Amino acid sequence: MAENPYPIPSKRLDVVIIGAGLSGLGAAYRLQTECPDHSYAILEGRASLGGTWDQFKYPGIRSDSPMICFGFGFKPYKPYTHLAEGREILEYMRQVAEENRLDRRILYHRKVTSMSWDSTARVWALDVDVENGARRERVEASFVIACTGYYEYERAGVEELARFPGREDFEAAGGRILHPQFWQAGDLRDKTVVVVGSGATAISIVPSLAKQCRKLVMVQRSPTYIWCWPRSFSLALTLLFAPLHLLLGLAAMQAIHRHSEIWFEIFLHTLCLKLPRMARAIFALAQWAHLGSSFAALRPHLTPKYDPWTQRVCLDADGDFLATLRTGGA
């Protein structure tokens, strides 16, 4: 993306937002609508907005939360949709930035390297690398909102991968070790692929990789609790929400949808904590519904060592992950 043609008017601002991902855009929208007299800019270290959804390119990347809760309240994601692909989320963010003129406040290729607070002047001083260190800037602001997420974007997992015993021998024999955050796999049609881990990334990447490679094996320390969730409304939900859409309008229908999602998650979370045995039985029953006759053989590989919601529950979009196991794709 080219350099922003709308440079910040001053090196002294009321607010600096670090990061042009979902949180950064959300903070910018709220700031300019609720505090319109405040000057602000978004400093983004990369060449484009989007954060995680712009950087991550691994197969199958998608939301792992219902979009009605994950998206912006001021612009709900398209109706009748539960989960969205990564490219769809990125396009949604670009629309939000353009429609609300947030893109005019983003300064790309600005990486904040340090910041310090001056109690006397009551100001934050931020040191900023521009264009990968081509020059440096100092920006001052009364407030700083750090919307940098929780990923290490530049070197996540690199040190851990380097410590695998026997890595050199494996690579010398033609093997490759990949990290989803820096995905450059190429052609996998004749390859045997091992996916290490059983979290949200594994649940979403396995069905996509199974369609590409010759053989796929998933290695896990412990399984994860999985809840199958449709990408779009089922017929029953469509029939339930469509009259609300027609009678009350889209905004009201989406508000009801959002609150129903939130209360369902609260109910499921509370059930898991208060009645873990019952929750285990419900998860097992849901898996049986998707696996059928394969359930008995696969159940040991799908039964976590811990109680439900001791760790986060993963969403399986349309049951694709379980279907891949059932058909022998992985």
LUMDRENKOL-988080 format. One record per residue (C-alpha): x, z, y. Coordinates in pm, 1 decimal. Each point is the difference from the previous one (the first is absolute). Example, Ala and Ser with C-alpha at 12.3 -4.5 7.8 and 13.67 -1.06 7.14 Angstrom:
BEGIN
@X 1230.0, Z 780.0, Y -450.0;
@X 137.0, Z -66.0, Y 344.0;
END
This chain:
BEGIN
@X 0.0, Z 0.0, Y 0.0;
@X 134.8, Z -90.9, Y 343.4;
@X 95.7, Z 257.2, Y 260.7;
@X -303.0, Z 149.4, Y 170.4;
@X -67.7, Z -191.9, Y 323.5;
@X -148.3, Z 312.7, Y 155.8;
@X 296.9, Z 234.5, Y 55.1;
@X -59.8, Z 361.7, Y 90.5;
@X -19.0, Z 38.3, Y 378.4;
@X 230.9, Z 298.9, Y 10.3;
@X 250.9, Z 194.2, Y -204.4;
@X -200.5, Z 313.6, Y 80.9;
@X -335.2, Z 17.2, Y -175.0;
@X -271.1, Z 255.6, Y -55.8;
@X -2.6, Z -62.3, Y -375.9;
@X 223.5, Z -176.9, Y -251.5;
@X -140.2, Z -81.9, Y -343.8;
@X 259.7, Z -60.5, Y -270.8;
@X -116.7, Z -249.1, Y -259.8;
@X -255.7, Z -283.1, Y 0.9;
@X -165.6, Z 73.9, Y -332.8;
@X -351.4, Z 131.0, Y -60.3;
@X 68.2, Z 335.8, Y 164.5;
@X 177.6, Z -154.3, Y 297.2;
@X -280.3, Z -246.5, Y 70.8;
@X -260.2, Z 272.9, Y -41.1;
@X 185.1, Z 229.0, Y 241.8;
@X 36.7, Z -283.4, Y 251.8;
@X -370.1, Z -83.9, Y -11.9;
@X -103.7, Z 361.3, Y 54.3;
@X 251.9, Z 41.0, Y 279.2;
@X -109.8, Z -303.3, Y 198.1;
@X -371.8, Z 66.1, Y -45.4;
@X 0.9, Z 376.4, Y 61.0;
@X 296.6, Z 25.8, Y 238.9;
@X -5.7, Z -338.5, Y 178.2;
@X 213.5, Z 119.7, Y 291.6;
@X 295.0, Z 86.2, Y -223.1;
@X 285.0, Z -248.0, Y -37.3;
@X 125.1, Z -53.5, Y -353.2;
@X 193.3, Z -231.1, Y -229.7;
@X 41.4, Z -36.9, Y -374.7;
@X 359.5, Z -23.6, Y -119.3;
@X 24.8, Z -189.2, Y -328.9;
@X 333.8, Z -37.0, Y -176.9;
@X -100.5, Z -306.5, Y -200.4;
@X -97.6, Z -351.4, Y 110.0;
@X -373.2, Z 38.5, Y -54.8;
@X -279.6, Z 253.8, Y -12.8;
@X -148.9, Z 126.8, Y -323.1;
@X 249.5, Z 256.5, Y -126.9;
@X -42.3, Z 45.8, Y -375.2;
@X -243.7, Z -290.3, Y -26.4;
@X 241.9, Z -242.2, Y 160.8;
@X 313.4, Z 110.2, Y -185.2;
@X -126.6, Z 52.7, Y -354.2;
@X -36.5, Z -329.0, Y -190.7;
@X -13.9, Z 108.2, Y -364.0;
@X -268.3, Z -157.1, Y -221.9;
@X -336.2, Z 172.6, Y 8.0;
@X 57.5, Z 203.9, Y 315.3;
@X -333.4, Z 131.7, Y 125.2;
@X -166.0, Z 302.8, Y 151.3;
@X -23.3, Z 308.7, Y -217.6;
@X -271.2, Z 154.0, Y 216.1;
@X -349.9, Z -126.2, Y 84.1;
@X 28.6, Z -227.5, Y 302.7;
@X -297.4, Z 159.6, Y 172.7;
@X 215.5, Z 314.6, Y 32.6;
@X 340.6, Z -167.2, Y 18.3;
@X -93.6, Z -244.5, Y 276.9;
@X -66.4, Z 69.4, Y 366.7;
@X -323.7, Z 171.3, Y 101.8;
@X -28.8, Z -221.4, Y 309.2;
@X 24.1, Z -314.3, Y -215.8;
@X -106.5, Z 69.9, Y -357.2;
@X 136.1, Z -234.3, Y -263.4;
@X -237.4, Z -272.9, Y -117.7;
@X -316.3, Z 145.4, Y -157.2;
@X -67.5, Z 24.7, Y -372.4;
@X 374.8, Z 27.1, Y -72.5;
@X 168.7, Z 299.8, Y -163.7;
@X 362.3, Z -105.9, Y -56.2;
@X 200.2, Z -274.8, Y 171.9;
@X 312.3, Z -201.2, Y -77.9;
@X 310.3, Z 62.6, Y 209.8;
@X -17.2, Z -337.1, Y 177.2;
@X -363.8, Z 68.3, Y 93.6;
@X 89.7, Z 336.4, Y 150.5;
@X 281.8, Z -159.4, Y 200.7;
@X -233.9, Z -266.3, Y 138.1;
@X -251.5, Z 272.3, Y 86.9;
@X 268.7, Z 188.0, Y 196.1;
@X 97.8, Z -316.0, Y 188.0;
@X -362.0, Z -54.9, Y 97.7;
@X -28.7, Z 357.1, Y 126.2;
@X 318.5, Z -35.5, Y 206.6;
@X -107.8, Z -331.8, Y 151.6;
@X -363.6, Z 87.4, Y 70.7;
@X 96.7, Z 321.8, Y 178.5;
@X 310.1, Z -143.4, Y 170.7;
@X 217.0, Z 254.8, Y -176.5;
@X 247.7, Z -274.8, Y -85.3;
@X 92.1, Z -18.4, Y 368.5;
@X 136.2, Z 354.1, Y -19.7;
@X 224.1, Z -52.8, Y -303.3;
@X 373.3, Z -41.7, Y 54.3;
@X 155.6, Z -144.3, Y -315.9;
@X 358.1, Z 41.0, Y -121.7;
@X 9.1, Z 345.3, Y 162.1;
@X 128.3, Z 262.8, Y -240.0;
@X -0.4, Z 357.7, Y 128.5;
@X 328.8, Z 157.6, Y -110.7;
@X -28.8, Z 338.5, Y 170.7;
@X -218.6, Z 195.9, Y 236.4;
@X 49.8, Z 320.1, Y 196.9;
@X -217.3, Z 219.7, Y 216.7;
@X 101.0, Z 103.3, Y 353.2;
@X -183.6, Z 324.2, Y 77.4;
@X 90.7, Z -11.1, Y 367.3;
@X -123.5, Z -353.7, Y 63.1;
@X -271.0, Z 38.6, Y -267.7;
@X 73.8, Z -337.6, Y -149.7;
@X 106.3, Z -154.0, Y -329.6;
@X 304.7, Z -227.3, Y 9.4;
@X 7.9, Z -259.9, Y -277.4;
@X 305.7, Z -204.5, Y -94.4;
@X -107.9, Z -340.9, Y -124.8;
@X 195.1, Z -267.9, Y -187.2;
@X -114.4, Z -348.8, Y 100.1;
@X 39.9, Z -307.4, Y -222.8;
@X 190.9, Z 183.2, Y -275.9;
@X 241.7, Z 163.2, Y 240.1;
@X 55.9, Z -297.6, Y 229.8;
@X -63.3, Z 237.2, Y 289.1;
@X -129.7, Z 349.2, Y 63.4;
@X -278.6, Z 127.7, Y 221.0;
@X -111.9, Z 340.2, Y 112.2;
@X -370.3, Z 61.0, Y 40.6;
@X -153.1, Z 317.2, Y 142.3;
@X -346.9, Z 132.2, Y -70.5;
@X -203.6, Z 313.8, Y 53.8;
@X -143.2, Z -23.0, Y -350.9;
@X 121.1, Z -161.9, Y -322.8;
@X -230.2, Z -81.6, Y -292.5;
@X 203.1, Z -63.6, Y -316.2;
@X -195.1, Z -241.9, Y -221.7;
@X 288.5, Z -80.4, Y -232.2;
@X -170.5, Z 75.0, Y -330.2;
@X 170.8, Z 176.1, Y -289.7;
@X 203.8, Z -285.8, Y -149.6;
@X 370.3, Z -58.2, Y 47.9;
@X -39.3, Z -366.3, Y 86.6;
@X 360.7, Z -113.5, Y -1.6;
@X 145.9, Z 148.9, Y -316.6;
@X -275.8, Z 165.4, Y -203.6;
@X 107.6, Z 58.9, Y -356.5;
@X 329.5, Z -184.8, Y 38.9;
@X 214.2, Z 306.7, Y -68.1;
@X -217.1, Z 97.0, Y -298.5;
@X 25.8, Z -349.8, Y -149.2;
@X 376.2, Z 0.4, Y 43.1;
@X 27.6, Z 316.9, Y -212.1;
@X -159.4, Z -147.8, Y -313.4;
@X 260.6, Z 41.0, Y -278.3;
@X 98.7, Z -336.9, Y -139.6;
@X -130.0, Z -198.0, Y 294.0;
@X 316.6, Z -207.9, Y 25.9;
@X -15.6, Z -98.7, Y -366.6;
@X -368.3, Z -84.7, Y 28.8;
@X 55.2, Z -221.6, Y 302.7;
@X 308.8, Z -160.4, Y -153.1;
@X -218.9, Z -106.7, Y -293.6;
@X -243.3, Z -170.3, Y 239.3;
@X -244.8, Z 282.9, Y 59.8;
@X -143.5, Z 82.4, Y 340.4;
@X -120.1, Z 328.7, Y 147.3;
@X -269.0, Z -44.1, Y 264.0;
@X -169.0, Z 234.0, Y 243.5;
@X -359.3, Z -81.0, Y 105.7;
@X 86.9, Z 66.4, Y 363.0;
@X 258.2, Z -280.1, Y -2.6;
@X -170.9, Z -237.7, Y -238.1;
@X 189.6, Z -321.3, Y -79.8;
@X -74.3, Z -59.2, Y -365.2;
@X -16.1, Z -378.2, Y -24.8;
@X -125.6, Z -160.4, Y -321.9;
@X -93.8, Z 258.1, Y -266.1;
@X -164.6, Z -229.2, Y -255.8;
@X 262.1, Z 47.1, Y -272.5;
@X 98.9, Z 354.5, Y 91.1;
@X -54.2, Z 339.8, Y -157.2;
@X -88.6, Z 243.9, Y 278.0;
@X 3.8, Z 380.0, Y -6.8;
@X -198.6, Z 183.3, Y 267.7;
@X 126.5, Z 355.3, Y 53.2;
@X -265.0, Z 238.4, Y 130.7;
@X -373.7, Z 57.3, Y -22.5;
@X -107.9, Z 52.0, Y 360.5;
@X -208.9, Z -213.9, Y 231.9;
@X 260.8, Z -276.2, Y 24.2;
@X 25.8, Z -30.7, Y -378.0;
@X -378.5, Z -3.5, Y -41.3;
@X -28.3, Z -292.0, Y 242.1;
@X 312.2, Z -196.3, Y -98.0;
@X -42.0, Z 1.6, Y -381.3;
@X -311.4, Z -224.7, Y -15.7;
@X 164.4, Z -257.3, Y 228.0;
@X 336.9, Z 1.9, Y -178.2;
@X -167.2, Z -27.8, Y -341.1;
@X -129.5, Z -342.7, Y 101.7;
@X 350.6, Z -118.0, Y 90.2;
@X 249.5, Z 132.3, Y -254.4;
@X 52.9, Z -46.2, Y -373.0;
@X -19.8, Z 370.5, Y -85.4;
@X -76.4, Z 306.9, Y 208.0;
@X 69.4, Z 364.7, Y -87.2;
@X -94.3, Z 294.4, Y 220.6;
@X 214.7, Z 314.1, Y -32.8;
@X -143.7, Z 325.3, Y 132.2;
@X 104.5, Z 361.9, Y 9.1;
@X -366.2, Z 100.3, Y -0.5;
@X -312.3, Z -213.4, Y 37.9;
@X -202.0, Z 17.3, Y 319.0;
@X -371.5, Z 70.2, Y 24.0;
@X -170.1, Z -333.1, Y 66.2;
@X -340.9, Z -64.3, Y 146.8;
@X -132.8, Z -356.5, Y -22.7;
@X -142.2, Z -118.1, Y 329.9;
@X -152.2, Z -340.6, Y 81.4;
@X 160.6, Z -223.2, Y 260.7;
@X -344.8, Z -79.5, Y 140.8;
@X -342.4, Z 159.0, Y -19.4;
@X -170.6, Z -9.3, Y -336.0;
@X -345.8, Z -155.0, Y -19.5;
@X -156.2, Z 346.9, Y -2.2;
@X 182.8, Z 107.9, Y 317.0;
@X -77.3, Z -330.3, Y 169.1;
@X -369.4, Z 49.7, Y -72.3;
@X 27.3, Z 353.7, Y 137.7;
@X 185.7, Z -80.8, Y 322.2;
@X -149.2, Z -342.0, Y 83.3;
@X -337.2, Z 146.4, Y 112.7;
@X 188.0, Z 252.9, Y 217.2;
@X 196.5, Z -290.3, Y 147.6;
@X -321.8, Z -187.8, Y 81.5;
@X -198.5, Z 300.5, Y 125.6;
@X 263.7, Z 202.7, Y 184.1;
@X 268.4, Z -256.8, Y 79.0;
@X 354.0, Z -55.5, Y -121.4;
@X 154.2, Z 294.4, Y 186.5;
@X -246.1, Z 249.3, Y -147.6;
@X 42.2, Z -142.6, Y -349.8;
@X 378.5, Z 28.1, Y 25.3;
@X -24.7, Z 356.1, Y 134.1;
@X -213.3, Z 98.7, Y -297.7;
@X 242.1, Z -178.2, Y -233.5;
@X 299.0, Z 181.3, Y 151.7;
@X -159.7, Z 341.8, Y -30.0;
@X -112.4, Z -66.8, Y -356.9;
@X 358.5, Z -92.6, Y -94.2;
@X 136.6, Z 314.0, Y 165.0;
@X -251.3, Z 229.1, Y -170.0;
@X 60.2, Z -162.6, Y -337.2;
@X 373.9, Z 62.6, Y 32.8;
@X -63.6, Z 360.2, Y 106.6;
@X -228.9, Z 46.1, Y -300.7;
@X 251.7, Z -153.1, Y -242.7;
@X 288.3, Z 202.1, Y 144.4;
@X -197.8, Z 325.1, Y -16.4;
@X -114.8, Z -71.5, Y -354.5;
@X 358.2, Z -63.4, Y -111.2;
@X 122.4, Z 326.6, Y 149.6;
@X -289.7, Z 222.7, Y -105.9;
@X -87.6, Z -151.8, Y -338.4;
@X 312.4, Z -178.8, Y -125.3;
@X -120.6, Z -22.7, Y -363.0;
@X -319.8, Z -170.4, Y 105.7;
@X 196.6, Z -230.7, Y 230.9;
@X 234.3, Z -95.0, Y -286.2;
@X -304.0, Z -89.5, Y -211.1;
@X -145.8, Z -212.9, Y 280.9;
@X 327.2, Z -190.9, Y 45.1;
@X 22.0, Z -55.3, Y -376.3;
@X -359.8, Z -122.6, Y -12.9;
@X 63.8, Z -242.2, Y 284.9;
@X 308.7, Z -135.5, Y -178.9;
@X -195.8, Z -39.2, Y -324.0;
@X -258.6, Z -207.1, Y 186.8;
@X 272.6, Z -246.5, Y 101.1;
@X 213.9, Z 7.7, Y -315.3;
@X -263.4, Z 4.0, Y -271.4;
@X 151.9, Z -11.7, Y -348.8;
@X 353.0, Z 16.5, Y 147.2;
@X -63.4, Z 343.0, Y 149.0;
@X 115.6, Z 208.4, Y -298.7;
@X 334.4, Z -181.5, Y -28.7;
@X 68.8, Z 1.9, Y 373.6;
@X -127.1, Z 348.9, Y 82.3;
@X 336.1, Z 178.0, Y -64.7;
@X 160.6, Z -233.9, Y 255.2;
@X -273.1, Z 68.6, Y 256.3;
@X -26.2, Z 379.3, Y -28.8;
@X 203.3, Z 179.5, Y 270.2;
@X 184.7, Z 323.8, Y -67.9;
@X -161.3, Z 164.3, Y 302.9;
@X -353.7, Z 73.7, Y 120.4;
@X -190.5, Z -257.3, Y 207.3;
@X 94.7, Z -10.9, Y 368.2;
@X 309.2, Z 214.4, Y -53.2;
@X 146.2, Z -333.5, Y 100.3;
@X -182.4, Z -280.7, Y 173.2;
@X -253.2, Z -204.9, Y -194.9;
@X 70.0, Z -376.8, Y 0.2;
@X -264.9, Z -266.2, Y 48.4;
@X -10.7, Z -288.5, Y -247.9;
@X -156.6, Z -298.9, Y 177.4;
@X -278.8, Z -143.2, Y -215.4;
@X 163.7, Z 171.3, Y -299.5;
@X 272.4, Z -268.1, Y -4.8;
@X 272.8, Z 239.6, Y -114.0;
@X -200.4, Z 131.2, Y -295.5;
@X -107.5, Z -352.6, Y -86.7;
@X 365.7, Z -107.5, Y -12.5;
@X 73.3, Z 278.5, Y -248.4;
@X -310.8, Z -76.0, Y -204.9;
@X 90.7, Z -366.6, Y -41.3;
@X 364.8, Z 72.0, Y -81.1;
@X 134.5, Z -146.6, Y 322.6;
@X 213.9, Z 308.8, Y 46.5;
END
